[in-house]
């Protein structure tokens, strides 16, 4: 069975692509972006657990 791990990271409004590119280079896949009550956003990411 495939196992996954998850992480949540804030997405600053001035450079969300840079943050997502950083996580993507480490094998993380974007699952969802959620707006916070304060007006910001957070990204939920996942990747397959290796070995």
N, C-alpha and C positions, 0 to 999 in steps of 0.2 A: 504494500500500500504506500502511496506517495504521502510524504509528510511535508507540511509547510510551516514557515515561521512568518510572523507579521510584525510590522512596526508602524508607528504613527509619527508624523513629523509636521511641524508648522510650515506653511508656505508664505514667506514674506511677499507682499504685493509688488515689490520692486524687482525681484528676480526669481520667480517660481520655476522657470525653465532651468536655470542653473542648478537649483536644488534637486529637481527631478532628474536631470541628466547625471548628477552626482550619484544618486541612489540607483539609477538604471545601470550605470557602469559597474555597480557592485552586484548586479543580478536581480535587483528588486523590480517588481512589476506593479504599476499603479492600479489600484483596485477602485478607489473612489476619492473624490475631493468633497469635503463638507465645509460649509460656511459656519463659523462660530457665532454665538450671540453677540460677541464684541465687534463683529464685522470682518474678522480675519478668516483664514481658511487653514485646514489641516488636510494632509494627504495620508491615506491608508494604503500601505504597500505590502506585498507578499513575495516570497520566493521559496523555491523548493529547498528542503533541507538536504544537504549533501552528506553522503556516507554515514 
